[in-house]
Amino acid sequence: MKGWKDVFTFTFTQNVKGKTFKAALYGIAALIFIIFLAINIIVAVVNDDDDKKKKEETVKNSVDIIHIINESDIQNVDFQKLTEENEIFAGIRILTEEGNPAPAERAEAFDSNSREIILQIQKYLFNSKTQQYTLFEEYDNSAVQDEEVSEEIVYRLTVYLKKDGVLDNSQDRETISRLAENLADYFDREKYGFAGISQEGMEMLDSELHVESVDIEKAGESLTETLAKIFIPMIVCLVVYMLVLLYGQSISKVIVVEKSSKLMETLLTSLQPYAIVFGKIFAMFAIAMVQIVVWTVSGILGYIVGDKIASSMFSGYENQLYVIIDIFKADSDSAFTLTAVILGILVLVIGFFMYCVMSALFSSGISKAEEVSNGYALFQMVVVVAFLAAYMIPLMGLSDALVNVMRFIPVTAAFMLPADVIIGSCGILVSAVSLGIMVAATAVMIYFTGKMYKKKIF
């Protein structure tokens, strides 16, 4: 294809030397930088506001003072540690007191605006036959004659608050219930230490045996698989789809408009049609890649800068992108490896170039500039069908065999493979073979595009 470099240089120079191209290139790059910079900051601000709101609601809806009356046989429990270990107790004073004969009357004696409650812990025996609780101290063992009745020792926590007081509403009652549950869990852990059981022994006793039934033919999907089938492929498919439609139209116009000029007849006497077609397609592809690379770098830089700013502004900030990547890595050994990322980007670039050639192929059969929309409509139809098939069929889970076949079909592989290989849904070898098929298909289309291009001129 002698002479394609001259065609490439001329076409590339003519399309990038204008002020409009530079303004669009750098203007959009600046906009993308700002958008991606703002993403992490906005997420961090929203999450920080939510955290502050939760803390404010916790303080607002919780009590000020908790009086704990521990009448059980488990003593010396350090309830003050709750304020350090559990955020729900932040800002709440915990007072451990001696037994009170009438905690209900004491609670009713609180002021109406007082945000105090009393939590009483007692030891009971539970009768499985009568379903009744009896205080351990009041239990009469001689009165029990039924040998089938089992007596179980339980510890009960009772909450007392002033009726019709400031805390006597559904919202505060819900918060008080959470406080009581957390305190009960803490007391439950402390009783192991009281019994002389070590931390390791306590964890062993608390451990549970979970029984799970797994379908061997089709196991349940993990979170990673769900994300892989929905969000990541959708984003990549949309990116490729937008690039193909946007730049495919530009290539179509270049091929058709210049064909109507009589200068092409003279040009074809000294150059092969393949050189002309390849030079023009590659020039438009190079222009597209320049723009894409500049915009991608701007987005990455903006995202990194935004991440640094968010990290410095908010101590509790966590980059969600890193969390998602860790999830994928945990599910697949090849996910987000350097080889997978490089191969995924290469598949995306070659797939995009293949569709650029396809746009020229459809346009090379058109003789008049006013008919360019007809050829582009056919090209657009192929793109839409391939895009929907590549996205919807894997999502619907119709057939794994069909999905594997689609990975070797160039028109659908261009949409599917970039995401699949990066997230580890598709093996490196499969992606490499599919990439080779895509390159071969592109070369064949260039050959037929050149032949049709020359045929429509002479």
Helices and strands as residue ranges (DSSP letters): H 4-16, H 19-61, E 65-70, G 79-81, H 82-85, G 87-89, E 93-97, H 103-108, E 116-127, E 132-135, G 136-138, G 141-143, E 151-160, H 170-194, H 199-206, H 223-259, H 263-268, H 273-313, H 320-331, H 338-364, G 369-371, H 372-396, H 400-406, H 410-423, H 428-457
